[in-house]
Amino acid sequence: MGEKMRIDKFISNMGFGSRKDIKEFIKKKKITVNGQIVKSGDLYIDTDDDVFCCGKKVEYEKYIYIMMNKPAGYVSANEDKKEKTVFELIGNEYRKKDLFVAGRLDKDTEGLLIITNNGKFAHNMLSPKKHVDKTYFVKAEGGMFSDDDINAFENGVVIDDGYKCKPAKISVLKNGDISESLLTISEGKFHQVKRMFKAVGKNVIYLKRVKIGDLELDENIQLGKFKILSDEDVKLIGAEIE
């Protein structure tokens, strides 16, 4: 036995349209459950039932996990009255699945973004207690990294509000007036990476998240595009799946 759910919510959540659309499909007798025509959106079905909408089988997926290569210029939100959102980059097939962003990226930050409908998974991925690492490629101006700068990151940078960050891992890829580095942290304070770099006298000019846990951004995904993650991919993140 599966879960009990209203037919209109079930079909809408699986990406076949809005509740209003489903109501119209029902009026036009385009929805069947176990071979029987559905007459009301109030009908409760079992998610294991054989459901068809407009001739297509409605396959039930309890949870979905999306990897997006987020471009700059988009906010990590479902909707925003002023800004473009990452959900504008997702096709209608997935926009009706109660999805949300797990681990936001700033508007000007690019890279690995996880979108899901699994609240427990998202909580575990973001909880400091779970120690799920996030790795960023950082380009910054402000001069060369000194040994003191690197030690500050590795021992816990004190940022502008007096908070001492947890120890981070930093690998300097290019040292100079404009540096390039990989920074790994296990927490997610507001603008944390930028504030950590500011604390050692550097200004972040480009930021891209490239890894969460052991899951690396698929570089074959173009900016603004996405893919559905497999169970094996999701396990690499290191957050428990409900």
Backbone torsions as a table, in degrees:
resi	resn	phi	psi	omega
1	MET	NA	138.8	176.6
2	GLY	-94.6	-151.4	178.3
3	GLU	-93.7	154.5	174.2
4	LYS	-90.0	134.9	-177.2
5	MET	-156.2	145.7	174.9
6	ARG	-62.0	140.9	-176.1
7	ILE	-60.4	-39.4	-177.8
8	ASP	-68.1	-40.2	178.0
9	LYS	-66.9	-42.6	-178.7
10	PHE	-58.2	-51.2	-176.5
11	ILE	-69.3	-38.5	178.2
12	SER	-64.0	-44.2	179.8
13	ASN	-63.4	-26.8	179.3
14	MET	-87.2	8.9	168.9
15	GLY	90.9	19.8	-177.5
16	PHE	-95.2	6.2	178.6
17	GLY	134.5	179.6	178.7
18	SER	-77.8	170.7	176.2
19	ARG	-59.1	-36.5	178.3
20	LYS	-63.7	-41.1	177.5
21	ASP	-61.1	-44.3	-177.5
22	ILE	-63.5	-38.4	178.0
23	LYS	-59.0	-41.2	178.6
24	GLU	-67.3	-39.7	178.0
25	PHE	-61.0	-39.4	179.8
26	ILE	-65.6	-42.6	178.1
27	LYS	-58.8	-36.7	-177.9
28	LYS	-88.6	8.0	176.8
29	LYS	58.5	40.3	-178.2
30	LYS	-100.4	6.5	-179.7
31	ILE	-122.7	131.9	176.7
32	THR	-128.7	150.3	174.5
33	VAL	-127.3	117.9	-178.1
34	ASN	52.5	39.6	176.1
35	GLY	86.5	-6.2	-178.4
36	GLN	-101.9	134.7	179.2
37	ILE	-67.9	131.9	179.5
38	VAL	-82.2	133.6	-177.5
39	LYS	-110.4	-11.5	-177.5
40	SER	-147.9	141.5	177.1
41	GLY	-73.4	-9.5	179.0
42	ASP	-78.7	-9.9	-177.1
43	LEU	-61.8	132.1	173.9
44	TYR	-96.0	132.7	-179.9
45	ILE	-121.5	167.1	171.5
46	ASP	-94.4	136.8	-177.1
47	THR	-64.7	-10.7	174.5
48	ASP	-89.0	-5.2	180.0
49	ASP	-64.9	160.2	179.2
50	ASP	-89.0	99.7	-173.7
51	VAL	-111.8	132.2	175.8
52	PHE	-124.1	141.7	176.5
53	CYS	-131.7	119.5	-179.7
54	CYS	54.1	37.9	177.0
55	GLY	85.2	-3.2	-179.5
56	LYS	-109.6	137.2	178.7
57	LYS	-70.5	134.0	178.8
58	VAL	-93.7	107.0	-179.1
59	GLU	-88.7	130.3	-177.4
60	TYR	-85.3	127.2	172.5
61	GLU	-125.5	114.1	-178.1
62	LYS	-66.1	-48.7	-178.9
63	TYR	-124.7	148.4	176.4
64	ILE	-134.1	144.3	-178.8
65	TYR	-131.1	122.0	-177.5
66	ILE	-114.7	133.6	169.8
67	MET	-102.3	120.9	176.1
68	MET	-114.2	143.3	169.6
69	ASN	-94.8	91.2	-172.5
70	LYS	-68.6	131.2	174.0
71	PRO	-88.1	159.9	172.4
72	ALA	-66.9	154.7	177.5
73	GLY	96.7	-2.7	179.3
74	TYR	-120.6	138.5	177.2
75	VAL	-90.7	150.9	-177.9
76	SER	-87.1	74.0	-178.0
77	ALA	-147.7	160.3	177.6
78	ASN	-70.1	-39.7	179.1
79	GLU	-154.2	154.1	179.6
80	ASP	-154.9	135.2	-175.9
81	LYS	-73.2	-22.7	-175.1
82	LYS	-112.7	-30.9	-171.9
83	GLU	-110.0	156.9	170.6
84	LYS	-73.1	141.1	-179.4
85	THR	-115.5	158.7	180.0
86	VAL	-63.4	-23.1	-179.5
87	PHE	-72.0	-16.1	174.0
88	GLU	-71.8	-14.8	-179.3
89	LEU	-92.9	-5.3	-178.0
90	ILE	-100.4	135.6	-179.5
91	GLY	-65.0	158.4	-179.1
92	ASN	-57.8	-25.8	-179.6
93	GLU	-58.7	-29.3	-176.2
94	TYR	-110.9	-8.7	-172.9
95	ARG	-74.9	-12.2	-176.2
96	LYS	-106.1	22.2	-173.5
97	LYS	-105.6	27.1	-179.4
98	ASP	55.2	38.5	-177.3
99	LEU	-82.3	155.6	175.1
100	PHE	-150.5	163.9	179.4
101	VAL	-82.2	130.0	175.8
102	ALA	-104.5	99.4	-179.2
103	GLY	91.1	83.7	-174.1
104	ARG	-68.1	154.6	170.4
105	LEU	-117.3	145.6	178.0
106	ASP	-60.1	160.0	-179.0
107	LYS	-54.3	-41.2	-175.7
108	ASP	-91.0	5.6	-179.4
109	THR	-97.7	140.8	179.4
110	GLU	-105.2	173.8	165.8
111	GLY	108.7	-154.9	-169.2
112	LEU	-64.9	117.1	177.8
113	LEU	-128.8	131.2	178.2
114	ILE	-102.7	130.3	176.6
115	ILE	-122.9	130.1	-174.1
116	THR	-150.2	177.1	170.7
117	ASN	-123.7	15.7	-179.7
118	ASN	-101.6	98.8	-176.1
119	GLY	-63.5	-40.7	-179.2
120	LYS	-66.2	-41.8	177.6
121	PHE	-59.9	-46.4	-179.4
122	ALA	-62.0	-42.6	178.8
123	HIS	-60.5	-45.3	-179.7
124	ASN	-65.6	-37.3	-179.5
125	MET	-64.6	-32.8	-175.2
126	LEU	-97.0	-15.7	-176.0
127	SER	-68.2	127.8	176.9
128	PRO	-58.0	-27.5	-179.1
129	LYS	-67.0	-25.4	-178.7
130	LYS	-85.4	-15.4	176.6
131	HIS	54.5	43.2	175.1
132	VAL	-82.2	114.0	-176.0
133	ASP	-72.7	146.4	171.2
134	LYS	-123.6	129.2	-177.0
135	THR	-113.1	135.7	-176.9
136	TYR	-124.7	141.3	167.4
137	PHE	-90.6	126.1	-173.8
138	VAL	-125.3	129.0	171.4
139	LYS	-111.7	126.7	-174.6
140	ALA	-138.9	150.4	174.3
141	GLU	-107.8	159.6	-179.8
142	GLY	129.3	12.3	176.4
143	GLY	99.5	176.2	-175.5
144	MET	-71.3	151.3	171.5
145	PHE	-72.4	132.2	173.6
146	SER	-99.5	168.5	175.6
147	ASP	-60.5	-35.8	179.0
148	ASP	-64.1	-38.9	178.0
149	ASP	-61.2	-47.8	-178.5
150	ILE	-63.9	-41.8	177.9
151	ASN	-62.2	-36.9	179.3
152	ALA	-61.5	-44.6	177.7
153	PHE	-62.5	-44.7	-173.9
154	GLU	-73.0	-22.2	-179.9
155	ASN	-100.5	-11.7	-179.6
156	GLY	112.1	101.8	-179.1
157	VAL	-71.4	138.2	172.9
158	VAL	-93.0	116.4	-176.7
159	ILE	-91.2	-177.4	-167.0
160	ASP	-60.2	-26.5	-179.9
161	ASP	-92.2	8.7	178.5
162	GLY	90.9	-4.1	180.0
163	TYR	-74.1	133.9	175.9
164	LYS	-94.9	114.9	-179.7
165	CYS	-67.2	156.1	173.7
166	LYS	-66.6	152.6	178.2
167	PRO	-51.6	137.4	-179.0
168	ALA	-119.4	162.2	175.0
169	LYS	-106.6	130.5	178.4
170	ILE	-131.6	134.7	177.3
171	SER	-123.7	114.5	-178.5
172	VAL	-83.3	116.3	-177.9
173	LEU	-88.6	-32.9	-179.2
174	LYS	-147.4	123.9	-176.9
175	ASN	-112.6	128.1	-179.1
176	GLY	175.2	-163.3	177.6
177	ASP	-57.1	-39.1	170.7
178	ILE	-115.8	116.5	-175.9
179	SER	-99.8	158.3	173.1
180	GLU	-129.1	135.0	-176.8
181	SER	-152.2	164.5	171.5
182	LEU	-112.2	124.7	-179.2
183	LEU	-118.6	129.9	178.4
184	THR	-116.8	124.1	178.6
185	ILE	-129.3	161.5	-178.4
186	SER	-119.0	13.1	177.0
187	GLU	-134.4	177.1	-174.7
188	GLY	-147.0	63.7	176.0
189	LYS	-69.6	162.1	-178.9
190	PHE	-58.5	123.5	179.7
191	HIS	52.5	34.7	-169.8
192	GLN	-59.5	-48.1	-176.7
193	VAL	-60.3	-46.6	-179.8
194	LYS	-61.2	-39.3	-178.9
195	ARG	-71.9	-33.9	176.8
196	MET	-64.5	-43.6	179.4
197	PHE	-67.8	-38.3	178.1
198	LYS	-61.0	-34.8	-178.4
199	ALA	-64.5	-22.4	177.2
200	VAL	-109.4	22.4	172.5
201	GLY	79.8	26.2	-178.3
202	LYS	-125.2	150.3	-178.2
203	ASN	-115.3	119.7	-179.5
204	VAL	-71.5	125.8	178.8
205	ILE	-112.2	-11.4	176.2
206	TYR	-156.2	133.4	-176.9
207	LEU	-139.9	131.9	-178.3
208	LYS	-143.3	124.6	174.9
209	ARG	-81.5	128.5	-174.4
210	VAL	-117.2	-9.8	-174.9
211	LYS	-159.8	140.2	170.8
212	ILE	-128.8	122.5	-172.3
213	GLY	59.4	-124.8	175.8
214	ASP	-104.5	9.1	179.5
215	LEU	-91.3	115.9	-179.8
216	GLU	-94.9	148.3	174.7
217	LEU	-59.6	128.3	176.4
218	ASP	-73.9	108.5	-176.1
219	GLU	-69.1	-8.5	175.0
220	ASN	-77.8	-13.1	177.9
221	ILE	-84.4	117.0	179.8
222	GLN	-69.3	157.9	176.5
223	LEU	-54.3	131.2	179.3
224	GLY	87.5	-3.3	179.2
225	LYS	-105.1	172.1	-176.8
226	PHE	-152.3	168.6	173.2
227	LYS	-144.0	157.4	176.1
228	ILE	-84.3	131.3	-179.0
229	LEU	-82.8	143.5	173.9
230	SER	-80.2	167.3	176.2
231	ASP	-58.9	-36.9	179.9
232	GLU	-65.5	-40.3	176.8
233	ASP	-60.8	-46.4	-176.1
234	VAL	-62.0	-39.3	-179.7
235	LYS	-62.5	-28.2	179.7
236	LEU	-64.8	-23.6	-179.3
237	ILE	-67.1	-33.8	176.5
238	GLY	91.1	14.7	175.6
239	ALA	-104.3	140.2	-179.6
240	GLU	-63.9	140.1	177.3
241	ILE	-101.3	129.2	-179.1
242	GLU	-65.6	NA	NA
